Amino acid sequence: MALEVAGLVKSVQPKSVSILGSTGSIGCNTIDLITRSRDKFNLEALSANNNVDLLAAQARDLNARLAVIANPDLYRDLKDSLSGSGIEVAAGSEALIEAAARPADWVMAAIVGAAGLAPTLEAVRRGATVGLANKECLVSAGEIFMNEVEHHGATLVPVDSEHSAIFQVFEFDQADKVERIILTASGGPFRTLDKDSMARVTPEQAVAHPNWDMGAKISIDSATMMNKGLELIEAYHIFPIDEPQIEILVHPQSVIHSMVEYVDASVLAQLGAPDMRTPIAYAMAWPERMAAPSPRLSLAEIGSLTFEMPNLDRFPALRLAREALRAGGSAPITLNAANEIAVHQFLTGQLGFLEISETVEKTLEATPVSSIHTLEDVMQADEEARQKAQSVC
Ligand SMILES: NC(=O)c1ccc[n+]([C@@H]2O[C@H](COP(=O)([O-])OP(=O)(O)OC[C@H]3O[C@@H](n4cnc5c(N)ncnc54)[C@H](OP(=O)(O)O)[C@@H]3O)[C@@H](O)[C@H]2O)c1
């Protein structure tokens, strides 16, 4: 590809890209953008957990060099699906790390849950530019993760729509002039439901988010509003700001993706239709911009934007996340691990909806806060919290 700059012809190399979690909601949206601009990207590595068919189809379609399936039992299936393609195949958790270690300029971290931590850190440690969707990385290992980003000269561009919004309007060279970050939240599908009705909701009702089409785990997190709690912790680690300066505001239309208020009382916001391809495109092209096919925003059609304070009685997850962030040490790891267990139990019919946050609260109460210095400390605290959560729910 060639670009004309002031009469000179400058060659522009395609960007090499790896997608960890390519078969999920974020992964598929990333693939969609790449498919629309094939000449701008080369696919290095793709990964999935179980979805062999989709992984193999993506790898063939985009001519990836490596396809990794995390579930080692599915190695043979993937190998058969890709036979004759020349695409390398690997399986297991070590292979996920190998995928992240491949020399891609840009890595999408879109594995769900704490399982994404080790491979994402691997990409960070080789100084890659990482589009970070996996918020659980920062919740469970925020300080270690951000220290590694700095130490290895990696670049982190947030993909979560709220953090992408803040990133776009945060004046990093005047961080001391920021008074507040206002994280917006849709309020999820049960924003107006009373507690008795919330106790009876089914997994099918809970995954049906009113504005966003997302994977099952984050959809449940949005319904309990734990997602906003995790995002609070994520924002604390990404941006140079203290916990009390981060506020949460319910905005059911999901048009204003978040805001930053400065000392002169100016509030800067980023707006857009709720379509993850916009923040993904921003992260892929940063510091430039690329086209995204997301619907264009028509404020006249929407008519009005509304706002309200979150209800901490019906959505205790928000309170628990803030308390865990304040407690520090292992508390956010416990919060995240207990939540992953409880969400899984809810999705498989073993827990009621309100019991998700109750399980997280009981696990936090039953787990003393310990200091966290290393990745091994994170893994140990994560494992202990998972066991504790299983025993209290
Ligand atoms: N979806 C959104 O709109 C959105 C927005 C903001 C942030 N995020 C964050 O982005 C991350 C991904 O969300 P998502 O909605 O795309 O999730 P998803 O649809 O459930 O996809 C998760 C991806 O991770 C893979 N995966 C699952 N468990 C794994 C494991 N143990 N080891 C290796 N790979 C594993 C899945 O493979 P299989 O397909 O084979 O299961 C899939 O490729 C989450 O951290 C979420 O909070 C998502």
PDBQT file of the ligand as one rigid body, heavy atoms in Angstrom, charges set to zero:
ROOT
HETATM    1  N1  LIG A 401     -18.717  -7.850  24.774  1.00  0.00    +0.000 N 
HETATM    2  C1  LIG A 401     -18.579  -6.559  24.980  1.00  0.00    +0.000 C 
HETATM    3  O1  LIG A 401     -19.282  -5.742  24.408  1.00  0.00    +0.000 OA
HETATM    4  C2  LIG A 401     -17.527  -6.072  25.958  1.00  0.00    +0.000 A 
HETATM    5  C3  LIG A 401     -17.428  -4.688  26.198  1.00  0.00    +0.000 A 
HETATM    6  C4  LIG A 401     -16.416  -4.245  27.044  1.00  0.00    +0.000 A 
HETATM    7  C5  LIG A 401     -15.547  -5.127  27.644  1.00  0.00    +0.000 A 
HETATM    8  N2  LIG A 401     -15.684  -6.457  27.399  1.00  0.00    +0.000 N 
HETATM    9  C6  LIG A 401     -14.760  -7.397  28.051  1.00  0.00    +0.000 C 
HETATM   10  O2  LIG A 401     -14.092  -8.130  27.034  1.00  0.00    +0.000 OA
HETATM   11  C7  LIG A 401     -13.830  -9.458  27.482  1.00  0.00    +0.000 C 
HETATM   12  C8  LIG A 401     -14.472 -10.422  26.485  1.00  0.00    +0.000 C 
HETATM   13  O3  LIG A 401     -15.865 -10.228  26.514  1.00  0.00    +0.000 OA
HETATM   14  P1  LIG A 401     -16.828 -10.925  25.448  1.00  0.00    +0.000 P 
HETATM   15  O4  LIG A 401     -18.175 -10.377  25.703  1.00  0.00    +0.000 OA
HETATM   16  O5  LIG A 401     -16.235 -10.825  24.090  1.00  0.00    +0.000 OA
HETATM   17  O6  LIG A 401     -16.781 -12.446  25.965  1.00  0.00    +0.000 OA
HETATM   18  P2  LIG A 401     -17.248 -13.769  25.192  1.00  0.00    +0.000 P 
HETATM   19  O7  LIG A 401     -18.177 -13.421  24.090  1.00  0.00    +0.000 OA
HETATM   20  O8  LIG A 401     -17.688 -14.713  26.234  1.00  0.00    +0.000 OA
HETATM   21  O9  LIG A 401     -15.878 -14.295  24.529  1.00  0.00    +0.000 OA
HETATM   22  C9  LIG A 401     -14.799 -14.688  25.326  1.00  0.00    +0.000 C 
HETATM   23  C10 LIG A 401     -13.651 -15.172  24.473  1.00  0.00    +0.000 C 
HETATM   24  O10 LIG A 401     -12.653 -15.745  25.349  1.00  0.00    +0.000 OA
HETATM   25  C11 LIG A 401     -12.511 -17.159  25.070  1.00  0.00    +0.000 C 
HETATM   26  N3  LIG A 401     -12.360 -17.822  26.358  1.00  0.00    +0.000 N 
HETATM   27  C12 LIG A 401     -13.311 -18.045  27.306  1.00  0.00    +0.000 A 
HETATM   28  N4  LIG A 401     -12.782 -18.673  28.386  1.00  0.00    +0.000 NA
HETATM   29  C13 LIG A 401     -11.483 -18.893  28.087  1.00  0.00    +0.000 A 
HETATM   30  C14 LIG A 401     -10.415 -19.526  28.791  1.00  0.00    +0.000 A 
HETATM   31  N5  LIG A 401     -10.595 -20.079  30.008  1.00  0.00    +0.000 N 
HETATM   32  N6  LIG A 401      -9.197 -19.567  28.198  1.00  0.00    +0.000 NA
HETATM   33  C15 LIG A 401      -8.995 -19.027  26.970  1.00  0.00    +0.000 A 
HETATM   34  N7  LIG A 401      -9.975 -18.412  26.258  1.00  0.00    +0.000 NA
HETATM   35  C16 LIG A 401     -11.202 -18.330  26.814  1.00  0.00    +0.000 A 
HETATM   36  C17 LIG A 401     -13.780 -17.562  24.347  1.00  0.00    +0.000 C 
HETATM   37  O11 LIG A 401     -13.588 -18.729  23.551  1.00  0.00    +0.000 OA
HETATM   38  P3  LIG A 401     -14.869 -19.666  23.123  1.00  0.00    +0.000 P 
HETATM   39  O12 LIG A 401     -15.667 -18.845  22.148  1.00  0.00    +0.000 OA
HETATM   40  O13 LIG A 401     -14.247 -20.855  22.513  1.00  0.00    +0.000 OA
HETATM   41  O14 LIG A 401     -15.619 -19.937  24.397  1.00  0.00    +0.000 OA
HETATM   42  C18 LIG A 401     -14.028 -16.299  23.502  1.00  0.00    +0.000 C 
HETATM   43  O15 LIG A 401     -13.144 -16.266  22.411  1.00  0.00    +0.000 OA
HETATM   44  C19 LIG A 401     -14.425  -9.559  28.891  1.00  0.00    +0.000 C 
HETATM   45  O16 LIG A 401     -13.415  -9.333  29.823  1.00  0.00    +0.000 OA
HETATM   46  C20 LIG A 401     -15.441  -8.421  28.937  1.00  0.00    +0.000 C 
HETATM   47  O17 LIG A 401     -15.638  -7.926  30.235  1.00  0.00    +0.000 OA
HETATM   48  C21 LIG A 401     -16.646  -6.953  26.567  1.00  0.00    +0.000 A 
ENDROOT
TORSDOF 0
